[in-house]
């Protein structure tokens, strides 16, 4: 009998001994990192550094302060690198961002092309309200989207010539566009410019401009919306479709339309699948339109077959771009449609395509501190870090209008959608 | 509707054939609890051995209703819901003619399950842990399931052979958002050959094959958008890259197995069976150019060793299985094509069950019979997710007994069965690291389920049956049963089953 009991116990021990152990199932690799410093910082000494590694498959992020500690399983990774470096006794800050790094037994070398983070001495995009509002019937209302531009510097800026851009490519569909010019320019499909001779529209430090879709009091047509009749500018389109006419507000001046892809009227993508940017274009409209077109090829593969495509758009050199913000939704995000030097992150309203909770929300730049009663906003060219996603729009806060389809009124007042004003 | 008519026609034809083909057993022998070899389970999976499961022919046709309900803060397993109601029509027959045996069955089920969360697939015990899921506490998931099959076995001299084929198809759907539409299909086939190895025993071997497929399509009709769909990958993790997309998926798999049996020819003596199988399936996202998200391999080895006496039997069972989930890693997509760049074995599940049970039948008089069925088992389950590290380990000793009494009073045979099962956890571990914010709800539900199972729990069972003879070879049997379970934190479960069968 004792022998049988021993046999059974042995069997149980054997069975449990065969169990998998938590740390014995995966092979991990230690990547070999090469940080390529910009030419002017060659030979600089790294004092502090941080690497954020995002596993694209799982969506999880891990932050390392020592590159030799990084240990990764086979996978696809996005990596963001930041470091303080000292050269000639001066501390400078560099960043690098690489997407879609493949790590496997045969591929574990990672090159991080670092560039120096420079202080932006021009306007920034403070807020984008692209989702729109809902009518009392539950249907989407169009026309009350807007973009807020902010003077984050300590001196007067002139809005004359400041140009609003919308990317041609979406952050949700990635193709191998040929030629690939993203390192040098942004491919755009909408270009609207603030007119002026150079010093016609001064903006004081801590002040903002509102570029609206339609500068009217939208509450008249939709009680769930708000008043945009005091906006600074609106983008107005002369529509070729009689059934889809734009409204030209009598109280808000129009932006100078250089180009827009649509034959009717332009609205922001209401799920936020594109990048928006502001730029200062140093050439005239005619010269620009004549010399900055971009023809590109790509291949669409679907169940029906393989289709080579050729399309045309306009390009804006990265050097002209003052600020850029990529928007997307987590479920559909594929890539950034601007160079990492312009924006190496992205922000959002809603997490899935057609997210029904996105309406009445905007993305708002994070406030760092208050100076003389004015907010100073974060600007590290990383929209993931710089923006508060999914916020109540600032104009809804100011006007105390509706924040959802149930008609609830906004009672909060914040600097950035999160930090209260009180 | 056409399917139901077809099925009912099939049942009628089956019924007629069975009635014509039957010999004339006395109605007393319609009590199929008289044999102690019903203790066995693995042995009957071999079609060669199955011809010895009865010495006479018998057929059933009937229907029933079942209900499962839970009363607790969290469901025992939220992925299976906490309330279900099903009704069914079924018929089966076992026909003996000299050494030939023909058997078959057909069944139709219809009903619904309520409050399923974190799961939009069906047949979860087949396709886990790779599940299409969302966080919505859903309303009724309606289900229809059809199954039919049959087999034939025969012998000549010292040789025996047999084969069977079974097919089960299911349709599972919901009419409010989120609206899954799952179609399941499972085809099982087996064929074997045996040989008389002594005057009392035969040895048999069989090969079996399964083809399994499930297609899923979750739709949202709300004009304002929809909730996020996740591709769960085991314990508290998901394939984050494709979360919110890939609402159409399918599972496609095959199982191969073999059994080896030693079985008594006259239901007396030693019996032994061993089964080994390998089941592998792929989880594929249809909408992303048929992206193969993961592959699961499930290897299983089970054995059954018993002794069958005239009025008693005893057996020992053992089963060990290992399931590995291999997740593919894809490179940067271009034109919606995701190149595969590698794979990782992320999910591991080891199961090990060992048990002993016995059946003792006593004929106290010509009109009163009792069965007692005690059992004791050790069950071990260890689930691991490699990165981020997660673990669920459950080990328990389960024991209980079932007492069944039947009386023959004229044309009537009332019966009452009472049973209990106690589960004593002896080993448990829970680890959930790196759980995403959006999967916290899943983590809480799985943790609650772990708490239920890692603490002492028990089940009690009561079944009343009444068999009424309508002639010397026909009877009607009515059965009502209830199983109540009690778990940690006051969770109570109840399962009710009522059936009525015409036996002939």
HADDOCK unambig.tbl for C-alpha pairs under 7 A between the chains (distance, minus, plus):
assign (segid A and resid 15 and name CA) (segid B and resid 352 and name CA) 6.55 0.50 0.50
assign (segid A and resid 19 and name CA) (segid B and resid 350 and name CA) 6.20 0.50 0.50
assign (segid A and resid 19 and name CA) (segid B and resid 382 and name CA) 6.94 0.50 0.50
assign (segid A and resid 20 and name CA) (segid B and resid 348 and name CA) 6.91 0.50 0.50
assign (segid A and resid 22 and name CA) (segid B and resid 384 and name CA) 6.49 0.50 0.50
assign (segid A and resid 22 and name CA) (segid B and resid 386 and name CA) 6.00 0.50 0.50
assign (segid A and resid 22 and name CA) (segid B and resid 389 and name CA) 6.46 0.50 0.50
assign (segid A and resid 23 and name CA) (segid B and resid 386 and name CA) 6.87 0.50 0.50
assign (segid A and resid 25 and name CA) (segid B and resid 345 and name CA) 6.80 0.50 0.50
assign (segid A and resid 25 and name CA) (segid B and resid 386 and name CA) 6.36 0.50 0.50
assign (segid A and resid 26 and name CA) (segid B and resid 344 and name CA) 6.87 0.50 0.50
assign (segid A and resid 26 and name CA) (segid B and resid 345 and name CA) 6.81 0.50 0.50
assign (segid A and resid 26 and name CA) (segid B and resid 386 and name CA) 6.88 0.50 0.50
assign (segid A and resid 56 and name CA) (segid B and resid 241 and name CA) 5.92 0.50 0.50
assign (segid A and resid 57 and name CA) (segid B and resid 239 and name CA) 5.93 0.50 0.50
assign (segid A and resid 57 and name CA) (segid B and resid 240 and name CA) 5.79 0.50 0.50
assign (segid A and resid 57 and name CA) (segid B and resid 241 and name CA) 4.80 0.50 0.50
assign (segid A and resid 57 and name CA) (segid B and resid 329 and name CA) 6.89 0.50 0.50
assign (segid A and resid 58 and name CA) (segid B and resid 238 and name CA) 6.63 0.50 0.50
assign (segid A and resid 58 and name CA) (segid B and resid 239 and name CA) 5.11 0.50 0.50
assign (segid A and resid 58 and name CA) (segid B and resid 240 and name CA) 4.34 0.50 0.50
assign (segid A and resid 58 and name CA) (segid B and resid 241 and name CA) 5.95 0.50 0.50
assign (segid A and resid 59 and name CA) (segid B and resid 240 and name CA) 5.06 0.50 0.50
assign (segid A and resid 59 and name CA) (segid B and resid 241 and name CA) 6.14 0.50 0.50
assign (segid A and resid 74 and name CA) (segid B and resid 342 and name CA) 6.44 0.50 0.50
assign (segid A and resid 74 and name CA) (segid B and resid 343 and name CA) 6.98 0.50 0.50
assign (segid A and resid 74 and name CA) (segid B and resid 344 and name CA) 6.94 0.50 0.50
assign (segid A and resid 75 and name CA) (segid B and resid 329 and name CA) 5.70 0.50 0.50
assign (segid A and resid 76 and name CA) (segid B and resid 331 and name CA) 6.23 0.50 0.50
assign (segid A and resid 100 and name CA) (segid B and resid 332 and name CA) 6.00 0.50 0.50
assign (segid A and resid 174 and name CA) (segid B and resid 333 and name CA) 6.70 0.50 0.50
assign (segid A and resid 174 and name CA) (segid B and resid 334 and name CA) 5.58 0.50 0.50
assign (segid A and resid 174 and name CA) (segid B and resid 335 and name CA) 6.37 0.50 0.50
assign (segid A and resid 175 and name CA) (segid B and resid 334 and name CA) 4.70 0.50 0.50
assign (segid A and resid 175 and name CA) (segid B and resid 335 and name CA) 5.05 0.50 0.50
assign (segid A and resid 176 and name CA) (segid B and resid 334 and name CA) 6.01 0.50 0.50
assign (segid A and resid 299 and name CA) (segid B and resid 335 and name CA) 6.40 0.50 0.50
assign (segid A and resid 300 and name CA) (segid B and resid 335 and name CA) 5.03 0.50 0.50
assign (segid A and resid 301 and name CA) (segid B and resid 335 and name CA) 5.49 0.50 0.50
assign (segid A and resid 301 and name CA) (segid B and resid 336 and name CA) 6.75 0.50 0.50
assign (segid A and resid 302 and name CA) (segid B and resid 289 and name CA) 6.98 0.50 0.50
assign (segid A and resid 331 and name CA) (segid B and resid 242 and name CA) 6.25 0.50 0.50
assign (segid A and resid 331 and name CA) (segid B and resid 243 and name CA) 5.33 0.50 0.50
assign (segid A and resid 331 and name CA) (segid B and resid 244 and name CA) 4.45 0.50 0.50
assign (segid A and resid 331 and name CA) (segid B and resid 245 and name CA) 5.90 0.50 0.50
assign (segid A and resid 332 and name CA) (segid B and resid 245 and name CA) 6.93 0.50 0.50
assign (segid A and resid 352 and name CA) (segid B and resid 228 and name CA) 5.85 0.50 0.50
assign (segid A and resid 352 and name CA) (segid B and resid 244 and name CA) 5.32 0.50 0.50
assign (segid A and resid 354 and name CA) (segid B and resid 224 and name CA) 6.75 0.50 0.50
assign (segid A and resid 354 and name CA) (segid B and resid 225 and name CA) 4.26 0.50 0.50
assign (segid A and resid 354 and name CA) (segid B and resid 226 and name CA) 6.34 0.50 0.50
assign (segid A and resid 355 and name CA) (segid B and resid 225 and name CA) 4.84 0.50 0.50
assign (segid A and resid 355 and name CA) (segid B and resid 226 and name CA) 5.60 0.50 0.50
assign (segid A and resid 355 and name CA) (segid B and resid 227 and name CA) 6.78 0.50 0.50
assign (segid A and resid 356 and name CA) (segid B and resid 224 and name CA) 4.74 0.50 0.50
assign (segid A and resid 356 and name CA) (segid B and resid 225 and name CA) 4.34 0.50 0.50
assign (segid A and resid 356 and name CA) (segid B and resid 226 and name CA) 6.03 0.50 0.50
